[in-house]
Amino acid sequence: MSTNLDRSNPTTTAPVSSGFERLVSEKLEIRIGRFERMGINLFGVANCFLSLGKLSPRFENMVHSITNMEATFSDSIPLSDDLFVVPDLLEHETLSQHALVAGEPHIRFFASHPVFDQSSQLIGSLVLLDYQPRELSDEERQSFSDLASMAEREMAFGNLYQIHLEVIKQNRNLKRDSLIDPLLGTWNKPAIIRSLKLEMERCAKASKPLALLIASVDQMEHLRELHGIAITDMVLVKTVSRIRSCVRPFDALGRFGTDLLLVVLPGASHLVCTAVGERVRASIMMHPEVIDDRGVALTISAGAASTDIFPDAEPEILISLAEKALLSARNAGNNCVVQATPAQPDLII
């Protein structure tokens, strides 16, 4: 059965977006490119690089290009923790012999400014290159330092933002873990009740029905007395797996009690809910468990309640009605699905 209802789970949160988040979440290449264009335009040089490691891999697809040669030359200059300016490379004692200075493409000017991370560790440099000798005035040196500082801050903001996202992710995981039953991997009781309330609100707004099932394996107490908790836990885990195979991906399944499982069926009428319960019952009967090398036949009983029969019921009332229907199923001899009705006896549970 399909439905056009919006779906979420108890841990869903609305995404928050801002200009700052869009900025720092940009790809690193885009942010680096912005500073390199600023450097070219600000200083009127042939090229500018923001190097955070080796530059050559960025341009490895541009073999024999001028940009690739410039990157290779920049990589050959060791990082310095201070401003380094060579007005004319041909007059430098060692760099004048460099192949890319003495030969093509004849690089003549080089300047680099260190770039530090938020821990004051040297992580790269801002590089200027040109093909004619030039001096950097005091004002240009200050501008060069300012641009490097801006790059440092943006890199730092980006790193902090990634740390921020990781903390949010960890918090969400912790929150989710606090709502999950550790044995079954389903929602725990508080989470499945919250899911029921959310789905009831959505269904009411969309004028759709909602139904729920409360089910338990009839033989659980006997199995626990005979084989212990480990075996009954194994049976419960397999029961959850079979129930999942009988419901839709967006139907919520949770552990409501020690042996009780609650299924929330958004958009389902009482007829659909009963059909789902019967499908679950048939699936359990078709898969007997092997315990101590012996086949053990299992059955399940379920109580169902729906808002198309009880349109004004609050979540707690709907659960109570389903519990009473489950008790009626047990009183009827187990292995059946009972639908709560207005004429149902007011059983004490």
N, C-alpha and C positions, 0 to 999 in steps of 0.2 A: 504494500500500500504506500502510495507516495503522498507527500504533503508539502505545501509551500511555506511551512513555518520556518522561521529563522532558527538556527541551532546554536547552542553554546553549551559549555559545561560549567560546573561550579568554580572553575579557576579562570574563566574567561575575563579578561580586562580590556577596556577600550584603549586602542593605541593613541598615544599622545605625540603630536608632531609639532615642530617649531622650526624657525629659520636656522637656529643654531644647530639643531639635530640634523637638518638636511645638509648643512655645511660640513660638519665634522664626519658625517656618514658617507660623504663622497669617496669615491675610489682615490687611493693615494696618488695614482698617476695624474688625476685631474687636479688635485691640490698642488702637487709639485709643479705641474705645467703652468699653473697660475703665477707662481713666484718666478719661474723662469721667464715668462713673458714680461712680467714687471721689470725684471733686471735688464732685459734687452732694451725695453723702451726707456727706462730711467737713465741708463748709462750710455745708450747709443752704441753698444758693442755688437759684435757679430753673433755671439751666443752667450747664454747663461745657463748654468746647470745647478740644480739643487741635488747634491750627491749625498745619499744616505747608504753608502756602501759602494760597490762597483757600479759604474755607469754603463760599461760596455754591454752587459746583458740586455739593457733597455733598447739598444740599437743594433742588436746582433742580426736583425733581418735587413739592416741597411749596410751590408758589406761594401766597403770601398767608398762609402759616401763621406762627405765632409763632416757631417754630424758624428758619424761613427769614429772618424779619425780624431775629432775634438774630444769625444768621450774617452777614447783610448789614451790620449795625451793627459787628460785630467786624472785618469786612474793611475798614471805613472808618477804623479806628484804625491809624496807622502802627506797624510793629514797633519795639520799643524794646529795647535791650540791658540794660535795668535794670527792676526791679520798678516797675510803674505802677498806682497805685490812685486811683480817684476815688470817695470815699464817697457823694457826691450829685451826679449828673450835672447836675441843674438849677442847681447852684451853680458849675458849671465855666464859665469865660469863653467858650469856643467850643463845647464839646459840648452845652451847654444849648440851643443853637439847632438841634441835629440833629433832623431830622424824626421819628426814632424815639424821641427823648427828649421833645421838646415835644409830639408827637402819639402816636397809637397805635404801639406797645403801651406807651409811657411807661416806657422803661428808666431806672432810677434809679441803679444801682450797676454799676461796671465795675472789674475788676482784671485785669492781665495780667502773666505772668512769662515772661521770655525762655527759649527752648529752643535749645540749641546742639548741633551735631554733634560727632563725635569730634575734629574739627579746630578746634574752638572757633569755628566759623562760625555765625552766627545763622540758624536755619532755620525758626523759628516761635515760637509762644507758647502758653502755657496760660492760658485766659481764664475768668473768673467773671463771671456777670451775675445781677442781681436786680432786683425791681420795688419795692424800698423801700430808702431810704438805710441804709448800715451801715458800720461801721468794721471793719478787720481788726486784731485784737490782735497783739501781738508773737509770741505762740504760734501764732496762725493764719498770720501771715506766714511763720514758720519752716516750718510744715506745708505751706504753699503752695510754698515753695522746695523742700522735700523731695519733694513730688509731681512737680514739674517735673524735678528731678534723676532721679527714678525713670523718668520718661518718656524723658529723654535717654539713660539707660543702656539701656533696652529698645530704643529706636530704633538705638542704636549696636550692640547685640548682634545685632539683626536685620540691619543692614548687613554686619556682620562675618560673619554666618552665610551671607548671600548671596555674599559674596566667597569664603568657604570652599567653598560649593557650586560656584562657578565654577572655583576651582582644582582641585577634584576632577574636574569635567567635563573641564577641559583636560588633566589628568593621564591620565584614561581615554582621551581622544582620542589623546594622545601614545602611550600604551601600545598602543592599537588600531593606530595608524599603524605602530608598530614591528613589528606582526605581519602587516601587509598587504603583499603584493607590489605595488610602486608601478605596474607596467605593467598587470598583469592585474586588480587589485582583488580577488584571491583571498587566502586565507591564504598566508603564506610557509612555508618548510619547517619551521622550529621550531613554528610555530603549528598546522600541519595534523597534525604528529606528536603534539602535545599534545592536539589535538582527538580524534585516534584513540584515544589512551590513555584519555581521559575517557569516550568513547563505549563503549569496550570494557568499562570498569568498570561503567557503567550497564547495558549489555546483559547482562553476566554476573550482576549482581544481580537483573535482571528475567527471567532465564532466556530471553533472546532471542538470536538469532544476530546476527552482524555480518559484513559483507563489505566489501572494498575493491577498487577498480580502480586500476591504474596504466596510463596511456595516453599515447601520443605520436603525432603525425602522421608518417606514414611518409616523406613527402617533405621533411622539414625540412632535413636536411643538404644535399640537392641545391638547395633553394630558397635557403639561405644562401650557398652557393657561387656560385649563378647571379645572385641579386638583392640580396644583402646583408642586413644585420641588420634594417633598417627594415621590409622586406617580410615577413621571417619573424616579426617582432614583431606586425605587423598580422594575419598568419595565426593566430598564437597567441591573440591577443585574440578573434578571431572564433570560434576553436575553443572557447575558454572559454565564450563566449556560447551556443554550441550545446550544449555539455555541460550548462550550467545548465538549458536548456530540457528536458532529458531526465531530470533528477533532481528529487527533492522539495526543498521550500524548506529543510528542516532537515538535508539531507545536506551534509556539509562538502566543500568543493572547495579544493584548494591546489596551489601550484607546488612540486613535489618536486625538480625539477632544471631544467636549462636548457630542455629541451623536454618534460620529464615532468610530467604532471598526475596528482594523486592524489585519488580520490573516496572518501570514507568513507560507507558506507551502513548506518546503525544499523537493526537489526531485519530486515535482508535476508539470506535464505538464499543458497546458491551458485547456485540456479536463478534467483532474482530478480536476483542480481548479473550473471549471464550475460545475462539478458534486457535489463537496463539497458545493458550493454556493447554489445549488438547494436543497441539503439535509438540509442546514440551513434554507432556505426559507420555506420548507415544515414543519420543526419542529416548526417554529414560528407560522405558520398558524394553526397547529394542537393544539396549546395551547393558546386559548384566555384567557385574564386576567379578573379577577373579580374585578371591581372597583365600590365602593359604591353599592355593592350587584347586580351589573349588569355585564353581560359578555361583554367584549370589544374585538372585533376581531382585531388582529394585523397582519401586514405584514412587510416584510423587503426587502430592495433593496440593491444590492451589485454591485460594480465594481471590475473587475478582470483584472490582468495583469500578464504576465509570461515571463520568459527569453527565452523560446523556440520560442516565436513570436518576442520578442525584445532582442536578444542575447547580444547586446552591451549597453543596458540601464544601467545607474548608478542607485543606490538605489533611489535617489530623483526623477529621471525621471520615474522609474517604479511606484513610489507612485503617481506621477502626472498623469500618464496614467490611473491608477486605479481610481483616483478621477474623471477624465473626464468620465470614463466608468460609475461610479456611477451617475454622473449628467445626462448622457444619459438614465440610468435606470429610474431616476425620471421624465425626460421629456417624457419617454415612458408610463407614468402612474403609476409608482411604482410597487412594488411586482414582481420584476424580477431581473435576474442576467445578466449583460452585460459584455462581454469580450472585452477588449481593443484590437484593430487591427490597422495595419498601415493605413488602409483606414478610420479610425474613424475621424469624423469632429473635427477640432481644436477648441473645446469649450473653452470659457473663464471661469475659475473657481476662 
